[in-house]
Amino acid sequence: MSELPLMPLSASADRTPENLPEWLHWVDTCPSTNTWASDRASEIQHGDVVFTRLQTSGRGQQGRIWYAPTGVLTASFVCDRLHPSQLPGLSLAAALAVIYAIEDLVPDCRGMLRQKWPNDVLIGDRKLAGILCEANSGSGSGSARAIVGVGLNRCVDFAEAGLDAKAIGNAIALQSISSIVPDELSLLERLRHYLLELADLLSRVDPTGKNSGLALLLPELRRRDALRDRAIVLELPSEAIAGVAIGIDESGRLLLRLPDNQIRAFTSGRIRWN
C-alpha cells in the first residue's frame, strides 16, 4: 500500500442501490457524469459522487471521446476547498486515489499499477482507468471546486461491446487480470475516501510550496511513474516533441529531456510511445 499519510478505509456494511449513502447520486443514465454534476453545481456539495451505469457521451482529455460500454465504472467526485495553485496537478493526485482504491480491493494488483501522465492508470502498458478533472465554481474565499471524473474498466468485454482497437486504445479490464472484481459501491466508497484525503492535502499550501500540496505526493508519484526514462513523443496542438521523460515537477508538469539535452516542462499534451 501507499507510503503516504493516508488512512485506509475500514470495511463497511454491504450496500445496494436501494440503500445508498447520502453522498451518492445514482443516475439511471446521462450523457456525462461530469456534466451532470456541473449543471447542478448549486445543489451538490463537497464529497458528493455522481454515478451512472449508462453514460452516453463521455468526454476524455482534450475533447476526445471516452467510451463507456456496460461494465465501465463511470463516476464524478466533487472536491471543494482546493487551493487554485494545485489544480494543474489534480489529475495526478486522482490517479493515486484510483490506484490505492484498486489495491485495497484487488490484492492481485498490488505493486503493479502505475500512473501515466497526465491522467491515466495503467497495469503494464495497458489502460485500466482514465481521469478527467474540470474546475468548477469557487467553493469559498481563495479556494476552488473541481469535478473529478473517473472511468474505470471494471467488468467489461470490449469486443462484445463492438469497440475496435482504435476506439479503446490499449485498454484492459479488472476482470481480465483478477478473479476478484469489486462491486460498484465498494469501489465508489473507496475512491471517494482517497480522493477526499488527497483533496485535503491539496487544500493546504505553505508559502514555499515544498511541504504541502502536490509536493507531498511527489515521492509516490515518481515511484508510480509509467513514463520515467522512456522515449516518448509529446503531441501538442501545433507540434510533436520527441524526448525522454525524466519525471514530474512540484507543479505536476512533465519533464522532458530533448535530444540536445535541454529539459523542458509541459503542462498538457498527448503521449505517444512504442
N, C-alpha and C positions, 0 to 999 in steps of 0.2 A: 504494500500500500504506500501511499504518499508519505514523504518525509516532511511535508508542510504542517503547520499548526492547525490542521483541520480535524474536526471531530467526526468520526464515522456516525452514521445514523443508526439508532437502535432499531431492531425489528419491530414492526407494527402489526396490528391486527389485520387479518385479511379484509380487503375492501372489494366491493363490487360496484358496478355503475349505479346501483340503487342505493348505495351507501357511500356517497362521495364526500371527501373533505371539503370544507367551506371555501378553500382557496382554489378549487378546481372548477373550471368552466368546461364542461363536456359538451361539445357541439357535434351534432349528427354529421353535418357536412359544411364546408365553407371553402371559398377559393384559396384563402391563405390564413393560417392562424396568426401570423404577424399582422396582417391587415385587419383581421377581426379585432385584435387587441388594440391596435392603433385607433380604429374607428370608435372605440368605446373608452378612450383614454380617461374620461371623467368618471367612469363607472368602475374601473378596475384599480387595484392598488398594489403596492409593493408585495411581492410574493405570490401574486395570482398566477395561475397557469391556465392556458387555453389549449385544449386538446381535441383533435378530431381523428376519426378513423378514415375519413374521406376528404382529402384536400384536393381540390380540382385544378388550381392554378398556382402551384407553389413557385416561389421565387428563390433563386440562388444568388451568389455574388455576381455583381456587375450585370444585372439584368438577365442572367441565364435562367433557364427553366430548371426547377427542381422536381424530378419525377417521384411521385409518392404512391406507388401501387399498394394494394392491400398488404398489410404486414409491415409497412414502414411506420414507425412511431413518429408522429408529427405533432409537435407542441411548441408553444411560445411561453416564455417565462418573463414576468415583469420585474425589473430591477430598478428601484429608485435609489436616491441618495448617493449616486456615483459622482466622484469628482470628475469634472469635464475633461481634465488632462489625461484621465485614464481610459477614456472611451476608445482611442485607437487600438489599445491592446486588449479590449474586452473579449474579442473572439478567441484569442489565445487562452485567456483565463477560462472561458467557457469550454474550450476543448479539454482542459484539465478536469473540469467538473464532469464532463461526459466520460472521460477515462476512469475517474475514481468511481463513478456510479456503476459502470460496467464491471470493473474489477471487484467491487463489493459483491455483486450479484452473480457474476460468472467467473468462478475461480480459475477456469481453464485459460482465461485471457490475461491473468496477472503477469505483469512484466513484458507483455507482448505489444501493448498499444502505444502508438506514437501520435503526436500532433504534427500536421503538415501545415506550415504557414500558408495562408493566414487563417484558415477556417475549417480544416478537415481533421478527422480522426481516422487513422489507418491501423490495420493489422497486416504486417508485412508491408507490401506496397499497394494494398487494396483498401478501398474506401469503405469504412464502416458507418461513418456519420459525417454530416455536414452542418455548418452553423451559419446563421445569418443574423447579425446584430444590427439593429437600427435604433438610432437615437430618436427619442420622442419628446414630449413636452417636459419642461423642467419640473422637478418634484419638490422644489424648495429653494431657498436662497443659496446660491452658489453650488447647487447640485443639479444632477441631470437624471433623466429616466432613459432606460434602454429596454428594448424588447429583444430578447434572445430567442431566436427560432432554432429549433433542433430537429433535424431529420435523421433518425437512427434506423438503420436497416435491421429490424428485429427478427422478423419471421416472414421472409418474402422469397418467392420464386420469380426472378426477373424474366426468365424465358416464358414461363406460364403467363406472366403479365403482358407479354407481347412487346417487351422492350429489347432492342438490339444493343450490341456493344457500344455503338456511338451514343445512344441515349443514356446509358447507365455508367459509361466510363469503365473503370476497373473496380466495380462495386462488389461487395460481399456482405452476407447477412449473418447474424449471430447463429442462426440455425445451421449454417454450413460449417461452423467451427467449434460448436459445443453442443453437448446433449442437454445442457441447461439453458433454457430460454425464459428469462423472467417475464412475468405478466406485465401488462402496460402500467397498471397503477403502482406497482413496486418500482419500476423504472422512473416514473414521473416523480414519485416521492423522493427517491434517491437523487435524481437530477436537481430537483428543487433545493434540496438540502445543501448540496455542494455549491450550486450557483449562488445561493444567498450568503453562504460563508465567504465565497470569493468576492461577491459584491461588497460585502462589509470591508474586506481588505482594500478594495479599490475605492472606498469612500474616504479613507484616511491617508493623507499625503503630507509628509513633513516638508519644510522649506527646501531641503537639499534634494528630496526625491529619491534618496538612496535607501531609506529604511522603511519604506511604506509602499503601498500601491503595487504596481506590476513588478517593481524591483524585487519585492519579496518572493515573487514567483519564478524569478529568472533561473535559479539553480534547477528547479524541477522542469521548467520549460526547455532548458538546454539539454537536460538528461533525456527528455522525451522527443527531441527534435529529429524528425524524419529526414530533414533536408541537409543537416550538417555534414560538411565535407563532400557533398555530392555536386557534380557538374549539372547545372540546370540552365534553362532559358527562361527569363522573366519576360512575359508578354505584357507590354504597356499599350495604351491606345494608339501611340504614334510610332512605336519601335519595339524591337525584341532585343534583349540584352543577355548575352551569354556570360557565364562566370561560375564560380564555385561558392556555394552557400557556406558561410562561416559562422552563422549563429543569429541571435536575436538581441537587440539592444534594450536599454531600460524603457524605451518608449514603445516597444513591440514591433520595431521596424526590422525588416530582413536585411542582414548584412551580406553583401555580395562582393567577392574578390574578382575583379575583372582581369582579363589576360595581361594587362600592363601592371598588375599588382595594386592598382588603385582600389580602395574599398569604398563602396557606395551603400547608402542606407535607403530602403524603399518602404513606403507606407502601404502600397497596394500593388496588385498585379496578378497575373495568372501564371502558374508554374507549369513548365513543360520539362519532362525529363525522359531518359531512356529506361 
